[in-house]
């Protein structure tokens, strides 16, 4: 399934202070976020299920897809997209279970190439951290924009890690189809304005590249 990944919000319940997750996501979508991934490490499947149901209500009618991080059971139950990492569900199995009508993405590390069956199963890949980030403790060192060009681009590539509007422009100029952000929106005092600034930067860079 083709998805608009220009500004891809990855949630983090530890950010945003007292502001409800739903309020942050709603504001971010109004600002220009084009895809949302529910990521809540340590949450049980039942907790993820409840959070996903709430976000689906927020996203209803917006055309913005909701993906869940790592949890094939929740994705299956609710018909969501799925993002997988190093030790997460096999994307080929996930595609067989979820079918072709949802978005499935995968994180790539160390210049890893996709196998043919993975390439067929995936809608996008994510590379990073392009810049240093403290959001994900196991992300490793920054790989730089050169990693975007070195990544298998048979599928759209999303850059993640330390993204701000200026870096979003650089990532797209290096070949990324979009950027994934966590703290840049989740921790922003004004998520709508933060998302709008990122969306404007990505759109500007895509226009310059075309």
N, C-alpha and C positions, 0 to 999 in steps of 0.2 A: 504494500500500500504506500502510495506517495504521501509524504507529509511535508508541511511547511516548517522548516527547522531554523528559520532565520534567528529567532530569539527563543531559546529553549530554557525554560525555568525548571530547575531541580530544587525541590523543597528541602528544608531542614527545619525541624520543629524547634531546634535550639536557638534559632535566630528569630528576630522580630519582636522580642520582648513580650508584652502582654497582648499584642495584636493577634487575633485569631488567624490561623492558617488560611481559612477561607477568605477572609478580608484581604489578606496580602495577595492571594492568587487572583481574586476578582479585580483588584486594582491593577495588578500587573497585566492582566489580559486587556483591560481597557487601554492601558498604556502602549500595548503592542506586542506582548508575548504571544508566540504562535504555537507553542507546544508546552505541555507541563508533565513533569515526571514526579510522581510521589515517591520520595525516598525518605525512609524513617528507619534507620538501622536500629536493631534491638526491639522493634515493635513485633508483636505477635501477629499471625495471620488474621486473627479476629480484629485486632486494632487497626491493621492496614485496611481491612475490609470496610470498617466504619469510616475511616478517613477518606478512603476512595469514594464511597457513596456520597459523602458531603461535597467532595470536589466535583464529582459528576454533576451535582445539582448546580454548582457555581458555573460550570462550563456548558451547561445545557443551552443549546441555541447559538453558541459562539463559533462553532466549527473548529475549536481548539481541541486537539486530541489529548487524552490523559493516558500516560503510561505509568506502570508501577516498576519499581526497582527490585529485581531479583525474584519476586514472588510469582511463580507460574500458577499456583493455586488461585490466588486472588485475581490475576489477569484472566484466568479461565472462567472463574465464577461470574465476573462482571463484564467480560468481553473487552478488557483493556489491552492496550499495547504493553510491551515489556522491554525493559533494558537489562542486559546481562553484562557481568564483568568477568573477572578472571576465573572465579570458582563458582560461578552461578549456573543456572540451567543452560544446557546445550541449546544454542539457537536453532539448530536443525530440529531437535525434538520440540522446542517451543513452537516452531512454525507448524509442525504436524498437528500439534494439539490446538493451537489458536486459529489456524486457518489463514487465509490471505487478506482478510478484511481489517486487520489491526497492524499497527506499526511495531516492528521489532528492531532494536538497535543493540550494539555491542561496543564495549570499550576495547581499544587496541593499544598494546604497549610494546615498546622496544622495536618498532618497525615490523611487527608481526604481520604476515600476509594472510589473507583469507583463503581458506580451502574452497574449492568449487561449490561444495554443498552449503558451506556457510554463506558464501556470496549470494547464492540463490535464496537463502532463508532470510537475509537481512535487508532492511530498508535504509539503514545508515550505520556509520561507525563514529565513535567519539575518540579523539586523541587529546592527550594532555598528561599532566598539567603543562600547558604551553608556557604559562608564567607561574611563578611560585604562588602557592596558596596554602592557607592554614585551615581551610574548610574541611579537607579530607586528609586525615592523619596518615593514611597509607598511600598517598598519591605519588610519593617519590619526588625527585628533583625536577625542576622545570626542563622541558624538552625543547622549548623555543619554536619559533614559527617554521623552521626548517623541517620539523617533524610532520607538519601538515602536508607538505609536498612529498615527503617520503612515505606517507601512509597510502595504503591501497585505496585508490579513489574510484574504484569501479562502482562504489556506492557513495552517496553524499557523505562528506566528512564534517563533523561538528567539533569545533575547538572549545576546550574547557580549561579553566584554571587561571585565576588572576585577571579575569576579563573586566575591562571598563570600556567606555565608548571608543577611546583612542586605540586600545588594543584590539577591540572588535574590528575596527577598520583594517588593522594590520593582519589579523587572522584571515579575513575575507580576501584581502589582497594576495595572501599566500596560498589561497586555493580553497579555504573552508566555505562550505555552503551556509554556515551560520555559526552561532556561538551558544554554548550552554553556560548558564550562570546560576550561582547559588547566593552567596552573600551580597553580590552587587544589587540584587533586588530584595531578597528575603530580609536583609538587615537594613535596608534603606529606610530613612525617615518617611520618604514618599515613594512607595513602590511603583505607583503609576508614572511618576516623572522619571524614575530610574529606568523603567522599561521603555519609555518613550525615547529617552536619549540613546539607549542601546539600539532600538529599532531604527532610528534615524541614521545612526552610524553604519549599521549593517546595510541598509538600503542604499546609502550613499556609496559604500564601497562596492556593492554588487553592480550598481549602475556604472561606476567607473571601470569595472572589469569587463563589462559587456561590449 
